[in-house]
Amino acid sequence: MADLNSTPSANRIQIAFFGKRNSGKSSLINALANQEISIVSDVLGTTTDPVHKALEIFPIGPCTLIDTAGFDDVGELGKLRIEKTKKVLAKADIALVVISADETDFASYSEWFDEIKAKKVNCLCVINKSDLCADTAKIESMLKEKDVDFVKISAQKRENLPLLFEKIIKISPKDFDEITITGNLVNEGDSVLLVAPQDIEAPKGRLILPQVQTIRELLDKKAVVTVVTAEKMQSALDALKKAPNLIICDSQAFKQVYDLAPKESVLTSFSILFANYKGDIEEFKKGASAIDKLNENSRVLIAEACSHTTLDGDIAKVKIPKMLRKKAGESLEIDFCSGVNFNLDKKYDLVIHCGGCMFNRSHILSRIAMCKEKNIPITNFGITIAKLTGILDMVELHNR
């Protein structure tokens, strides 16, 4: 089981709490974490922005509890808070909907259950404040109609929390730890060469997160790992007694690495591995075919999970746009977004997403679903570069 403090947020199960204002969401999170995480008050709308708390739940492992603003918030600020609450649903692995035991208006809850179901998020209803109101027949009838399981608790008195934990464990994603970065591409004792360019985008004194996570997994799999920059790849190959079983490179070095890679070595990239690890590799590969249809009248959205300043060699804002315009024409329109911002109101001919190392899998899959709903092809950085350099069919895409 992964260590809580060393596990990136994107690799924890995200448990989000939804409900009306003063339904007891914050009190419930405090009770589950056994500490004061969220501010609790009788004032409506105390929770404004989402609040995150890391928590270890045995036997699930590292989780993140996310407190949200009430979905019945009002006013202009209330609308903004509700939008943030909806964005939390996009990355939730588990949705806990909290209803006060004395609630009588279920319309908004019914709508939220429908939305949660549509996004295919595992859901559980928590009937809170059961110590103050024993008659919850109407709530239970509504939940039965929606086919939603429930548990009755008192967050304030910490009653029935063990049963709540049991139900959370029951609906947790069963394959969460089974999906790995390198999948079946690597076996114990295999030789793996990682080509990790340390360019202007690499953080000073550190490797980027996909490289770190991949190296750690390879060590856990007891592979023999060699890490070099692209300039030293040939020296590394010369030093090895035999060709490596697998070569993993940065997307930007695809063509250079492909030209040097031994024919018996399998070649892939960090971005492609994470596309498979976090998203839907087949959907990304299919989406890449839209690149052939781009022209000067097309519009593309390039999306990144993290926010950072633009640098001269930026892959998202400089390199990929340059490659796309070389193929489709200089007038090709390209929009950019980063972080939780992901707006598809404009008519896009293609969405190109980063590897998503800062997002959990549910978040990436929700974006793929949004694109499919609007019939917009979606692919990712690594597959885009492989497509544009003409080596997509020669790169290993399947690794589960």
C-alpha positions as CSV (number, residue, x, y, z in Angstrom):
1,M,0.0,0.0,0.0
2,A,1.4,3.4,-0.9
3,D,2.6,5.8,1.7
4,L,0.2,8.7,2.3
5,N,2.7,11.5,2.4
6,S,4.7,10.3,-0.6
7,T,1.7,9.7,-2.8
8,P,0.9,12.4,-5.3
9,S,-2.6,13.8,-5.1
10,A,-3.3,12.5,-8.6
11,N,-2.6,8.9,-7.4
12,R,-5.0,9.0,-4.4
13,I,-8.7,8.0,-4.6
14,Q,-10.6,11.3,-4.6
15,I,-13.7,11.2,-2.3
16,A,-15.9,14.3,-2.8
17,F,-18.7,15.4,-0.5
18,F,-21.7,17.1,-2.0
19,G,-24.9,18.5,-0.6
20,K,-26.9,21.6,0.4
21,R,-25.5,24.2,2.7
22,N,-25.5,23.1,6.3
23,S,-26.3,19.5,5.5
24,G,-23.2,18.6,7.5
25,K,-20.6,18.0,4.8
26,S,-17.8,19.8,6.8
27,S,-18.7,18.1,10.1
28,L,-18.7,14.7,8.4
29,I,-15.2,15.3,6.9
30,N,-13.9,16.4,10.3
31,A,-15.4,13.3,11.9
32,L,-13.9,11.0,9.3
33,A,-10.5,12.6,9.5
34,N,-10.8,12.9,13.3
35,Q,-9.5,16.5,13.2
36,E,-10.8,19.9,12.4
37,I,-10.2,20.2,8.7
38,S,-13.2,22.2,7.5
39,I,-14.8,25.2,9.3
40,V,-18.1,24.3,10.8
41,S,-20.7,27.0,11.4
42,D,-24.5,27.5,11.5
43,V,-24.0,30.3,8.9
44,L,-25.1,29.2,5.4
45,G,-22.4,29.0,2.9
46,T,-19.4,28.7,5.3
47,T,-17.6,26.5,2.9
48,T,-16.8,28.5,-0.3
49,D,-13.8,27.0,-2.2
50,P,-13.2,23.2,-2.2
51,V,-11.1,22.0,0.8
52,H,-8.8,19.0,0.3
53,K,-7.5,16.7,3.1
54,A,-5.3,13.6,2.6
55,L,-6.4,10.6,4.6
56,E,-5.4,6.9,4.7
57,I,-8.3,4.5,4.6
58,F,-7.5,0.9,5.1
59,P,-7.5,-1.2,2.9
60,I,-8.1,1.4,0.1
61,G,-4.9,3.3,0.8
62,P,-4.2,7.0,0.3
63,C,-7.3,9.1,-0.4
64,T,-8.2,12.8,-0.6
65,L,-11.4,14.0,1.0
66,I,-12.8,17.1,-0.8
67,D,-15.3,19.4,0.9
68,T,-17.4,21.5,-1.5
69,A,-19.7,24.5,-1.3
70,G,-23.4,23.7,-1.1
71,F,-25.1,23.2,-4.5
72,D,-28.0,25.3,-3.3
73,D,-25.8,28.4,-2.9
74,V,-27.3,31.7,-4.1
75,G,-26.3,35.0,-5.6
76,E,-23.6,35.7,-8.2
77,L,-20.8,34.4,-5.9
78,G,-23.0,31.4,-5.2
79,K,-23.2,30.6,-8.9
80,L,-19.4,30.7,-9.1
81,R,-19.1,28.4,-6.0
82,I,-21.5,25.9,-7.6
83,E,-19.4,25.9,-10.8
84,K,-16.4,25.0,-8.7
85,T,-18.4,22.2,-7.0
86,K,-19.3,20.8,-10.4
87,K,-15.6,20.8,-11.4
88,V,-14.9,18.7,-8.4
89,L,-17.3,16.1,-9.6
90,A,-15.2,15.8,-12.8
91,K,-12.3,14.3,-10.8
92,A,-14.2,12.4,-8.1
93,D,-13.7,8.6,-7.8
94,I,-16.4,8.4,-5.1
95,A,-19.2,10.9,-4.5
96,L,-20.7,11.1,-1.1
97,V,-24.0,13.1,-1.1
98,V,-24.9,14.3,2.3
99,I,-28.6,14.9,3.1
100,S,-29.8,16.3,6.4
101,A,-32.2,13.9,8.0
102,D,-34.8,16.6,8.3
103,E,-34.6,17.6,4.6
104,T,-38.0,17.8,2.8
105,D,-37.0,19.2,-0.6
106,F,-35.3,16.6,-2.8
107,A,-35.5,18.2,-6.2
108,S,-31.9,19.4,-6.3
109,Y,-30.7,16.1,-4.8
110,S,-32.5,14.2,-7.5
111,E,-30.8,16.3,-10.2
112,W,-27.4,15.7,-8.6
113,F,-27.9,12.0,-8.4
114,D,-28.7,12.0,-12.1
115,E,-25.6,14.0,-12.9
116,I,-23.4,11.7,-10.8
117,K,-24.9,8.7,-12.5
118,A,-24.3,10.2,-15.9
119,K,-20.7,10.7,-15.1
120,K,-20.4,7.1,-13.9
121,V,-19.1,8.1,-10.5
122,N,-19.5,5.6,-7.7
123,C,-22.1,7.2,-5.3
124,L,-23.3,6.8,-1.7
125,C,-25.8,8.9,0.2
126,V,-25.1,9.9,3.8
127,I,-28.2,10.8,5.8
128,N,-26.7,13.0,8.4
129,K,-28.1,14.3,11.7
130,S,-30.1,11.1,12.3
131,D,-29.9,11.8,16.0
132,L,-32.1,14.8,15.5
133,C,-34.6,13.3,13.2
134,A,-35.4,9.6,13.2
135,D,-38.0,9.6,10.5
136,T,-36.2,9.4,7.2
137,A,-38.8,7.4,5.3
138,K,-39.3,10.0,2.5
139,I,-35.6,10.4,2.0
140,E,-35.1,6.6,1.8
141,S,-38.0,6.4,-0.7
142,M,-36.3,8.9,-3.0
143,L,-33.0,7.1,-2.7
144,K,-34.7,3.8,-3.6
145,E,-36.3,5.4,-6.6
146,K,-32.8,6.7,-7.7
147,D,-31.2,3.3,-6.9
148,V,-28.7,4.9,-4.5
149,D,-27.4,3.1,-1.4
150,F,-27.3,5.1,1.9
151,V,-26.1,5.0,5.5
152,K,-27.6,7.0,8.4
153,I,-25.1,8.7,10.7
154,S,-24.6,11.5,13.1
155,A,-21.4,13.4,12.3
156,Q,-21.6,15.5,15.4
157,K,-21.9,12.5,17.7
158,R,-19.7,10.3,15.4
159,E,-22.4,7.6,15.3
160,N,-22.3,4.9,12.7
161,L,-19.0,6.0,11.2
162,P,-17.6,2.4,11.0
163,L,-20.5,1.4,8.7
164,L,-19.9,4.5,6.6
165,F,-16.2,3.4,6.2
166,E,-17.4,-0.1,5.2
167,K,-19.6,1.3,2.5
168,I,-16.9,3.6,1.2
169,I,-14.6,0.6,0.9
170,K,-17.3,-1.4,-0.9
171,I,-17.8,1.2,-3.6
172,S,-14.1,2.2,-4.1
173,P,-12.6,1.5,-7.6
174,K,-11.5,-2.1,-7.5
175,D,-8.9,-1.7,-10.3
176,F,-7.3,1.5,-8.8
177,D,-4.0,-0.1,-8.0
178,E,-4.1,-2.7,-10.8
179,I,-3.5,-0.1,-13.6
180,T,0.2,0.7,-13.8
181,I,2.3,3.1,-15.8
182,T,4.3,0.5,-17.8
183,G,1.7,-2.3,-17.7
184,N,2.8,-5.5,-19.3
185,L,5.7,-3.9,-21.2
186,V,8.1,-4.6,-18.4
187,N,8.9,-7.8,-16.5
188,E,11.4,-8.5,-13.7
189,G,15.0,-8.3,-14.9
190,D,14.2,-6.4,-18.1
191,S,16.6,-3.7,-19.2
192,V,14.8,-0.3,-19.6
193,L,16.5,2.8,-21.1
194,L,14.9,6.1,-20.1
195,V,15.8,9.1,-22.3
196,A,14.9,12.1,-20.2
197,P,15.8,15.4,-21.8
198,Q,16.6,18.1,-19.2
199,D,15.5,21.1,-21.2
200,I,14.3,24.5,-20.2
201,E,11.0,23.1,-18.9
202,A,12.6,20.7,-16.5
203,P,12.4,22.0,-12.9
204,K,15.8,23.0,-11.6
205,G,17.5,20.2,-9.6
206,R,14.6,17.8,-10.2
207,L,13.1,15.4,-12.7
208,I,9.6,16.0,-14.0
209,L,6.8,14.0,-12.2
210,P,6.2,11.4,-15.0
211,Q,9.9,10.6,-15.0
212,V,10.0,10.2,-11.3
213,Q,6.9,8.0,-11.1
214,T,8.0,5.8,-14.0
215,I,11.5,5.3,-12.5
216,R,9.9,4.4,-9.1
217,E,7.6,1.8,-10.7
218,L,10.4,0.3,-12.7
219,L,12.5,-0.1,-9.6
220,D,9.5,-1.8,-7.8
221,K,9.2,-4.1,-10.8
222,K,12.9,-5.0,-10.3
223,A,13.9,-3.8,-13.8
224,V,17.4,-2.8,-14.7
225,V,17.0,1.0,-15.3
226,T,19.4,3.3,-17.2
227,V,18.6,7.0,-17.4
228,V,20.3,9.4,-19.8
229,T,19.6,12.6,-21.7
230,A,19.0,12.4,-25.5
231,E,22.5,13.5,-26.2
232,K,24.0,10.5,-24.3
233,M,21.6,7.9,-25.7
234,Q,24.1,6.4,-28.1
235,S,26.8,6.3,-25.4
236,A,24.3,4.4,-23.2
237,L,23.5,1.9,-26.0
238,D,27.1,1.3,-26.6
239,A,27.7,0.7,-22.9
240,L,24.9,-1.9,-22.6
241,K,25.8,-5.5,-23.4
242,K,22.5,-6.0,-25.3
243,A,19.7,-3.9,-26.6
244,P,17.3,-2.7,-23.9
245,N,13.9,-4.5,-23.8
246,L,12.2,-1.1,-23.6
247,I,13.1,2.5,-24.4
248,I,11.0,5.3,-22.9
249,C,11.6,8.8,-24.1
250,D,10.2,12.3,-23.8
251,S,7.7,13.2,-26.5
252,Q,9.9,15.9,-27.8
253,A,12.7,13.5,-28.5
254,F,10.6,10.9,-30.4
255,K,12.3,11.3,-33.8
256,Q,15.8,11.5,-32.4
257,V,15.3,8.4,-30.2
258,Y,13.5,6.5,-32.9
259,D,16.4,6.9,-35.3
260,L,18.9,5.5,-32.7
261,A,16.7,2.8,-31.1
262,P,17.7,-0.8,-31.9
263,K,15.0,-2.7,-33.9
264,E,14.6,-5.3,-31.2
265,S,13.7,-2.6,-28.5
266,V,10.2,-1.6,-27.9
267,L,9.8,2.2,-28.0
268,T,7.2,4.4,-26.2
269,S,7.1,7.7,-24.4
270,F,6.2,9.1,-21.0
271,S,3.2,10.9,-22.5
272,I,1.9,7.8,-24.2
273,L,2.3,5.7,-21.1
274,F,0.4,8.3,-19.1
275,A,-2.3,8.5,-21.8
276,N,-2.9,4.8,-21.2
277,Y,-2.4,5.0,-17.4
278,K,-4.7,8.0,-16.9
279,G,-7.0,7.9,-19.9
280,D,-8.2,6.0,-22.9
281,I,-5.4,5.2,-25.3
282,E,-7.6,4.0,-28.1
283,E,-9.7,7.1,-28.0
284,F,-6.5,9.2,-28.1
285,K,-5.1,7.2,-31.1
286,K,-8.4,7.6,-32.9
287,G,-8.4,11.3,-32.1
288,A,-5.0,11.7,-33.7
289,S,-6.5,10.9,-37.1
290,A,-8.2,14.3,-37.0
291,I,-4.8,15.9,-37.4
292,D,-4.8,14.9,-41.1
293,K,-8.1,16.9,-41.6
294,L,-6.8,20.1,-40.1
295,N,-6.6,23.2,-42.3
296,E,-6.2,27.0,-42.0
297,N,-9.9,27.3,-41.0
298,S,-9.7,24.7,-38.2
299,R,-9.6,25.5,-34.5
300,V,-7.6,23.4,-31.9
301,L,-7.6,23.5,-28.1
302,I,-4.4,22.5,-26.3
303,A,-5.1,21.6,-22.7
304,E,-2.6,21.2,-19.8
305,A,-3.3,19.9,-16.3
306,C,-0.8,22.2,-14.6
307,S,-0.2,25.9,-14.9
308,H,3.2,27.4,-15.6
309,T,4.9,30.4,-17.3
310,T,5.5,30.1,-21.0
311,L,9.2,29.4,-21.9
312,D,11.0,29.5,-25.3
313,G,10.9,25.7,-25.8
314,D,7.4,25.2,-24.3
315,I,5.9,22.0,-25.7
316,A,2.3,23.1,-25.4
317,K,2.5,26.7,-26.4
318,V,5.5,26.7,-28.8
319,K,6.6,23.3,-30.2
320,I,3.2,21.6,-30.9
321,P,1.6,24.8,-32.3
322,K,4.6,25.2,-34.6
323,M,4.3,21.6,-35.8
324,L,0.5,21.9,-36.3
325,R,0.7,25.1,-38.3
326,K,3.5,23.7,-40.5
327,K,1.1,20.9,-41.5
328,A,-2.3,22.8,-41.5
329,G,-1.3,26.4,-42.3
330,E,-0.3,29.4,-40.4
331,S,-3.9,30.6,-39.9
332,L,-4.8,27.6,-37.9
333,E,-6.5,28.9,-34.7
334,I,-5.1,27.5,-31.4
335,D,-6.6,28.1,-28.0
336,F,-5.0,27.1,-24.7
337,C,-6.3,26.2,-21.3
338,S,-4.7,24.9,-18.1
339,G,-5.6,23.6,-14.6
340,V,-9.3,23.0,-14.0
341,N,-10.3,25.3,-16.8
342,F,-11.7,23.3,-19.7
343,N,-14.3,25.0,-21.8
344,L,-15.7,23.4,-25.0
345,D,-18.2,26.2,-25.8
346,K,-16.3,27.0,-29.0
347,K,-16.4,24.7,-32.0
348,Y,-13.1,22.7,-31.9
349,D,-11.9,20.4,-34.6
350,L,-9.5,18.7,-32.1
351,V,-8.4,18.8,-28.5
352,I,-4.8,17.9,-27.6
353,H,-4.3,17.1,-23.9
354,C,-1.1,16.8,-21.9
355,G,-0.2,13.4,-20.3
356,G,-2.2,14.4,-17.2
357,C,0.3,13.5,-14.5
358,M,-1.2,16.1,-12.2
359,F,-4.8,14.8,-12.7
360,N,-6.3,11.5,-11.5
361,R,-7.7,9.1,-14.0
362,S,-11.3,10.0,-13.4
363,H,-10.5,13.6,-14.3
364,I,-8.9,12.7,-17.6
365,L,-11.7,10.3,-18.5
366,S,-14.3,13.0,-17.7
367,R,-12.7,15.3,-20.2
368,I,-12.6,12.5,-22.8
369,A,-16.4,12.0,-22.1
370,M,-17.0,15.8,-22.5
371,C,-15.3,15.7,-25.9
372,K,-17.2,12.6,-27.1
373,E,-20.5,14.2,-26.0
374,K,-19.7,17.2,-28.4
375,N,-18.2,14.9,-31.1
376,I,-14.8,16.6,-30.7
377,P,-11.8,14.3,-31.4
378,I,-9.3,14.3,-28.5
379,T,-5.7,13.1,-28.4
380,N,-2.6,13.8,-26.3
381,F,0.8,15.4,-26.6
382,G,2.9,12.3,-27.2
383,I,0.6,10.8,-29.7
384,T,0.3,14.1,-31.5
385,I,4.1,14.4,-31.9
386,A,4.4,10.8,-33.0
387,K,1.7,11.4,-35.6
388,L,3.3,14.6,-36.9
389,T,6.7,13.0,-37.1
390,G,5.3,10.0,-39.0
391,I,6.2,7.3,-36.4
392,L,2.9,6.8,-34.6
393,D,2.4,3.2,-36.0
394,M,6.0,2.3,-34.9
395,V,5.5,3.3,-31.3
396,E,4.1,0.9,-28.6
397,L,0.7,2.1,-27.5
398,H,-0.8,-0.9,-25.8
399,N,0.5,-1.7,-22.3
400,R,-2.2,-3.3,-20.2
